[in-house]
């Protein structure tokens, strides 16, 4: 099929194992779901060397929840809807805000770490587009690291969870239209088919599809590709949030972000002349929605100008102790925030799109669930409200686990052991070319001409990938590289198609040839892997 790299079948040994549920991914959503699924037998796969994996570990900003006495779930939901630029589902936003506060409170009561004041109450900060102080932190600006260490320890100690590290999920296997298990490759032990009636995808985001991203190396759209190839529907793929203030660097790959909490604490954005420009861009200045701030910085960077985040006033008030992660980032970069502003530029950060699910994480494929960034519940719309992502992961991972438990133990349908695919020779160059295509033609600001060029370039890369020779003796690294290439090409093409089709600018999707939102596009755009096939073939 033309929706992804067409890997040819290859004979080889596959061992067979059984589980009640397979969880793919070890970020916030994956770990929370695995814990919540007790007493089911859970096999948790992560392609990282250890727990945790994904972007959750790198989160600095915190978790948004209406925990304060002067805040409310209604206010949180309203802010979420406002940030979504017309596409947020109000019912899902209301669910997230109401259940988020209740579920997070229970986790805190059970020992989840949080920064607290002298009175023992949780300290709450404020971030852009929030109307109240509702951002919970843990370890200052090391929230993700602190929370994930806590959850990872719990998962390692959980008797019902079998953790498999350095394991690459290759294919969701179906029988009779529903999930029958998952084919994976494990470093050291080879191919394994895990028979299970239920698979929960918690694979996180897609940032590594671009040249610069705040996401770690594992964020290569694996879950989206697995779901699409299994027949699931995807939505809102064109909406990719770029973090406004990543550390400016010419080196491709993961770049450090400078948390939005800095701007909440008073940091200011300056141009090369030292002029504070955000008051000219939006009434909320540095606290404007992320897409507004990112575009304001991006325009200047694209014009060859440098942009800086001025932390000097914050550092004079003890900011280094309040933001230890940022202090370490600047120290490693040879920058003294007390003496000089920090150079910043936008970088791919968060994907509002994903696998379409209901409020309980169910996808269009029976037995397949998704939670966290890989899922598209409709809560983010066209632009995510800051710090809603960890809350979303917690709430919908728990809801998905609850729904799976409510179904009772299910027996996986009978299916033949899948055939091991032939693996193409290791070629990271094609992946780098794909990243360059998205960075230049499908980044922060897009155009119809550029997207059409990207469409043609990615199709050509797909054809080149399919002509790569086979690897003689595939190792774990070769399998992962080949799988990630398949996944990034498929999802990159779907993203470009979605962006080209949406002829308007809305939220995080900006087109120079369609600079305004249009009433006819006040709706979600749903795609499948078959969307990339020629019309005559897709209609069969």
Steps between C-alpha positions, in 0.01 A plus 500: 500500500611853429429624855832387638813305420398161356708251698532158339430179699793306639500167676647473846436385856234669709436401858144530628392638837169592661377808685166650592602848383800633309592861581735666250689799641647599834409865545237632738206334321669163464615475860172624647299257285726207588459570872124551472451172309573281803432210536512440123825357364662793325797488266645851468724558199738794472770548240707697750777340704314549828199662658379760442482590132333766293452871550339487846843469662604831340195703607600813689175694515290274720142372515204733461210426735238705681626428851506856636228645720447789257498277191232275352464218252268724298773763468761239402267353238422846361872579465553166325220572252626854436851375421366240255402760239149367445576129469512387863213274599343682800375176653847348499652820637247494782581134570873569506464793739256333740648153508852638479472686829341199673735236361812709559389567858479125558848445359634776724335340801668173404846658497548655157774765548411871486661825606333623818513812712582527871134429576516170314269610221591442137661806336330609179650712222352671196580460130391655173128508421402373847266729692611371841795361691454127433836354392634236738875446500726236651869568542463855371540484124586128512135396526512228236821349630369495856158355421631240256761376746219444751277317249789296360586371845139395552485319166826314566356381829162399356467123481241509222721699257770338286724780371688439173763762420675544164190349341368637170129455425480404133139408423157475660369157399126458441263209451137533401529877506623530860834507678666161546838615623816684412818405314814655648876468487700490823868573524678177592208261453365581154143491374205434730128480435309598813149359477254739664146613437586857598779738402530848649717748310674759717789579268499878533573754234657562162754777558792311347332535160641856499859622505474668840274373775469496876403131477747218572636270230223242540223741389479372142121461457509122558157481663328701227651276233415178684140612545463623143640178354257307721207692351440766767397856416719803571395863540635854538840395362574846362503658846855487632595728786845656489637601838588868471812497715732212428870573531614624160753261346613387157536138613204284384308270731375557852558851631440622858191705564480797734178442689201723451498549874789741447271736310237445768762617751576814299757407235483725193566438132742740331608546140860554396471872582384425854142604424222312682271415208218282637286793629479604134379153400231417756324656797633222725857562379727212608198317648317482166405153368796294387423517128494882516833517684661235279401678177622836632840348576499285186447796267806670639714185493393428139609853408847425635453686827586368843248491784584483870323411822605743770530325837719757672228636732392147596858392568554809715214376717639151548379348173785251473368317808139517382582374151787253546438324169521826306810596698664173398402545133654846494811388684554217250458750216751742654236766567463701820132606523587751773721691259357442150171409332466143370460439121176315419312367196184293449530118483247223435350418837152348520254338261132580546412233244509127549304176496130578533360367829186534705510621860614156613791468260327265253602529136316387188677163524342266758753422771726795415519787750712815506580757768725801541653699219455220245122526544262763367209545739403846375610668823780706341329611180734703283730610781579341837470704816832499685554218753182315405698211351611322818149539640354355179740206519400426859124539453459310175750226586295430811174514306636262236622260768163518676321422173731203433444365850124540460506277191631216713782262399480438128656213307703602197345371176678212333747610237803353330835614628593799284781473249814694582542786252812553297692797636650760274862598538572769757471841331456801728560736210145465367361581841714811520376607157140454614568717805642772280189491278266554793722764657512712185154441352271386783630683804375796696376687189387320185375568149316302236802507271737383770266224615458374144877488467520312829239254380703420189828481691362259760345277233841484334667412830247221546587356160871521577447330835312213340798439269752468782675162513417254775712474811680165505484446877275764658594605852278691743636836384435414136143389576433820693649723231300326226180515702545864590564584135177328400310679774642848442440484124141385541410757764695783334302445181171497689590821684590676175179380336294628793679836498460537124131417514418743785484825305497743792710611797377383838681447829836337439435460125607813313497544121623812326263440207199456731583736788155507669277235659203393288156396622494203261802356683348518847525121517743216553677338208516120515748291300602136475800325347283439194479876451841481330385247242384604152127576500410197287686263731370660820142458376532122461 
